[in-house]
């Protein structure tokens, strides 16, 4: 008894009533069409003509659903009122004709069952109410609608149970129709293979944006922390003996943190603005390389060729981040050992080579580490190039080759 009248059943009943309301414009069009051939008969009075009108309204509803954005509204309604899990339903308008036909089938089923249940909902409760009070109101028995020929004499005592049965039958019909709609929704409103492919592409795009922002945060903040840690440690060791060095270290720390705060604010601004802006690369390029090398916390001998600053923006930004990550590794594992950097702009490629001596065995990468090396490889791969890093003849060597014209531009 409870499943027929609980909150879920009431919501599903409301969903059916909504289907009946959606059917009304098509029913009125059917009334006009049937009335034209009814030979002056009143369509709204004749039950036979009403059934014919109902049969004519459903094809009109089906055709209209092919050309209107019916799927998003239907999905919202069946999820909110029908209790169908949204994961089983499509989340975009139907674009292919196959999806439109399925949506049209759902819309026709919803409006058809909704029209039937709505008509029963309007007619059954008044009749059931009359039956419930018929034994206690003798005056009602004289009216035609009280069915005196059926409930005459002692049979009038059966009227209240008949009224209760009618109400239960109405609830059962509504529950059955609602269950049919709930089972049909994933089939008719579920995602097509094209919808699943589009959803997978959106998830891949979202993941690419998140990975890119994670790389930006890792490279800018990680480099700054490495440089600041090294400079602060060196300043602490000579705090009493070399105040000039301490002053220079503090100045470098200030400039490094100020630059990093600006980069961090840019990345966080992209997160606040949304995916469309976040997918657009921003940040410093090779034009800012001089400032990076001046305050990186380690001596760098930089050699350039071919004017590296005159490269496309995406290549310049990714090259800057690759150099920044290479300097972070040099600080983390090489201490204050000098770094040799060479940046060459060729006719078709930008080549980056960075070397620093290894004072001893390179410490193992801590758990969760190694993101910087993967990030460099990803940055290069996005531009159609490649990057690698590893020990080579007593030095740690980083190499990157970035096409000036490629798939990432």
N, C-alpha and C positions, 0 to 999 in steps of 0.2 A: 504493500500500500504506500509506504513512504517514498519509494522511487518514482511514484506517479505524481507526487506533489511537493518534493523537496526543492531546494533552491536551484539545483541544476536542471530539474524538469521544468521549473517555471521559466528559467532563462531560455531553454530550448523551445518552449512553447512560444515565448516572445519572438524568437527567431522565426518560427513558422508564421506568426501573425505578421511579421515584417515581410515575409514572402507574399502573403495575401495582399498587403498594401502595395507592394511592387507590381502585383498583377492587375490592380484596378485600372490604370491607364489603358492597358492592352484589352481588358474586358470591355471598357467603354468603346474602344475602336471596334471590337467584335460586335458589340450591341448595334452600332451604326450599320455594320456590314450585314448582320443577320436581319435587322429591322427593314433593310431595303427589300428583302425577298420574303418578308413575313406576311405580306398581304394584310397590312393594317392590324396585325395582332400585336399586343403589348408584350415585348420581349421580357420585361422585368416581372411579368405576372405568370407567364407560362414556364413551368419547370423544364419542359422539353426544350424550349427555345433558349433557356438559360444554360442548359447543358451544351447545346450546340454553340452558343456564344463562348462558353468556357473552352470548348475544343478549338474554336477559331482563334482565341486569344493566345494560346500557348505557342503556335508557330510564329506569330508576330513577335512574341517575347524572345523566342529563340533567334530569330533573324536580327533583332535589334542588339542582342548581346554579342553578336559578331563584330560590331562596329563601334562599340562604346567600351571604355575601360572598366568592364564589369568585374574583372578578376580581383583587383586590389580591394574593392568594396566588399565583394563576396568573402574574400579571405578574412578581412577584418571582422565582418559580422559572424562568420562561422567560428572564428577563434574566440571572440568576446562573448557570444551568446550560445554557440553550439558546443563550446568546451573542447574543440579539436586542437591538438598540439600544433603550435605555429611551425615547428620544425618539419612537419609533414606537408606544409603548404608552401606554395610559391610566394615570393616576396616582391615580384615585379609584374608589371602589366604583361598580358599575353601578346607576344609579337608574331609568332608563327601561326599559320592557319590551323595547324593541328591543335595548338594550345587554345586558340579561339573557339574551335569546335567543342573542345572539352569544356571550356568555360560556358559556352552556350548551352551545353547539355546540363551542366550544374544549375544555371540560372533558370532553365525551363523546369527542372525537377523541383527547385526551391519554390518557384512561384506556383507551380501546379499543386504541390502538397500544401503549400501555405494557403492557397485559395480554398482548398477543400477543408482544411482544419479551421480556417477563419470562418467559413460559412457554418460549420458545425458549432463553433464556439459562440456564434451569434444566435443560433436557433435552438440549440439543445438546452442550455441553462433555463431559459424561460419555460420551455415545456416541462423540464424536470421540476421546476418550482411549482407549476400548476399541479403536477402529479403528487408532490409532497403534501400540499395543503388540501387536495381534493376531498378527502374523507371528512375534513373539519369545516368545509365551506360548502354547504348544500346548494347555495346559489350558483356556484360555478358549474354544477352538473347540468344546468339548463342551457349553457352556452355550447355552441357547436364544437369549439376548439377543446372543450373538456372531454371529448370522446365518450359520451354517456353510453353509447352502444357497447363499448368495450368494458368500461368500468361501472356498469349498472348493477344495482342490487348489492349482494355481498362481495362482488368482485372489486368494489371500490376500495376495499381494504388492501388490495394488491397495488394500488396506485403509488403509495410512498416507496415500497421496495423497487417498483419499476423506475421511479424517478432517480433513486440512488444508483440503480444499474445503468441508467442512461449517463449519469455524470461519470461513473467509473469507466464506461465504454468510451466516452469522450476523452478522458484522460489517457486511456490506453491507446486510442487512435493517435493522439498527439505524441505520446511517448514512442510509439512505433514509427511514426513518420519522422520524428526527430532522430531516432537511432538510424534510420535509413539514410538520412542526410549526413549524419556524422560518419557513417561508413563510406559513403560515396565521396565525401569531400577530399580525402587524400588522393583518390583515384582521378577525380575530375579537376581539382584545383591544385594538385601536387605539382612539383617542379618537373619540367620536361628535361631531357638531356641537355638541351641548349641552355636552360635555366641553371642547371647544375654546373655547366662549363663556365657560364658568366659569373656564378657565385665563387667558383674556384679561382677565376681570374681576379675578382675583387679581393679575395683573401690573400692571394699572392701579392697584389699591389699593396695592400695594407701591411703585409709582412715586410715587403721591400722598404716601405717608408719607415717602419719601426727599426729595421736593421740599419738603415742609413742614419737615423737620428742617434741610435746607440753608438755607431761608429764615431759620429761627430763628438758626442759626449766623451767617449773613451779617449779619443786622440787629443782633444783640447785639454780636458781636465786631467787626464793621466799624465800628459807631458808637463803641464804646469806643476802638478804635485811632485813629480820626480825632480824637476829643476829646483823648486822651492826647497824640497827636503835636502838636496845636495848642498845648495848654497847656505841654508840655515845651519847645517851640520858643520860646514867649513868655517863659517863665521863664529860659531860657538867655540871651536877649537883655538882660534886665534883672537878671541875677544879681548884679551889683555895685552897681547903682544903686537897686534897689527890693526889698530883702529881704522886705518884707511881702507884696508881690505874689507873690514866689517861694514864700513859705510857703503862701499861699492856693492857688496852682497845684498845689503838691505835695499839699495836702489834697484838692483836687478829683481829682487823678490817683489817689490812694489810694482814694477813695470810688468812683470810676468803675470801677477795676479790681476792687475787691472785689464790687461789684454784678454785674459781668460774669462774674467767676469763679463766682458763685452761679448765674447763668443758664446758663453753659456746663456746670456740673455737672448741672443739671436735664436739659439736652438729652442729655448723654452717658448719664445714668441711663436715659432713655427708650430709647436705643439698646441698652443692656445688657438692659433688661427685655423687649424684643420688640415685635413689630408691634402687638399689641392695645393696649398702653399707649402706644406711640408715636403711634398714630392719635388719641389723646385730647389735645386742645389744652391746654397748660399755659403758665405764664409770667405776667409782670406785666401788669396792666391799667391803665386810666386812673387808678385810685387811686394808682398810683406815678408819675403824670405830674409832680407837683411836684418829687420828687427828681431825675427825669430832667432837667428844665429847669434846676434849680439847679446841676447839675454837667456840663452839656453842653458848656461851653467857649465859648459864644457868648451874647451878651445876647438874651433872648427876652421880647417883650411878649405875654403870653398873655391872651386874652379868652375867657371861657366863658359859656354861657347854657343854661338848662334842666337844670342839674345833670348833666353828662356822666358822672359816676361811677355814676349809677343807670341803667346799661344792662346788657343781658344779657352774661354772661361772655365768650362767643366774640367779640362785637362789641367789648367793652372790650379784650380782648387784641390783636385785630388792629388796632384803632385805635392802641394804644400802639406797636406795631411800625411802623405807617405813620408816626407822628410821629417815632419814633426814626430811621427811614431818611431822613425829610425833614431832620432836624437833621444827619445825617451828610453829606448832600449840601450843606447850607449851610456846614458846616465845610470840606468838601473844596474847594468852588468859590467860596464867598463870603468865606472868611477870617473876620475878626472882625466882619463887617457884622451889624447887628442883624436879628433875625428877628421877624416878626409872625405870631402863631399865634392862630387862632380855632377853638374847638370848640363846636359848638352841638348840643344834643340837642333834636330836634324831636319831634313826635308820632309819626312813623313812621320817621324817619331820624336818623342821626348824621352831621353835616356837619363836615368838617375842611378848613380853609384855612390854608396856610402861605405866606408871601411873604418873600423877602429880596432886597435889591438886588444887581444884577450889576455888580461893579466893572469888568468888561471882558468881552470875548467869552468865552463859556463854553468851557473847554478840551475838546477831543474826548475821547470815551470811550475809554479804553485797550482794547487787544485783550482779550477775555474779560470786559470790564466791562459795566455796564448791568444787572447782575443785580438791583440794588436796586430800580430802577424797574419791572422786570418782576415782581419779588416783590410790590411794592405792588399792582400791578394784579391779580395772582393772588389775593392776600389779599382784596381787595375783591370779586373775582368769585366766590370761594367762598361769600361771604355773600349773593350776589345783587346786589351794588352795583357801583360802578366807581370807579377812581382814575386820575388823569392828572397829569403834571407837564411843565412847559416854560416857556420865556420868554414874558412877556406885558407889554409896555409898560415895559421897563427893569428888570423884576423877574423873579425865578424863582418861579413859582407852582405850588404843589401843591394839588390839590383831591381830596377823597375823599367819597363819599356811601355810607354803609353802612346798609342797612335794619335796623331793630331787630327785625323779624320776617321771616324769609326762609328760603330753602332750605338755608342753611348752619347753621341753628339747630336 
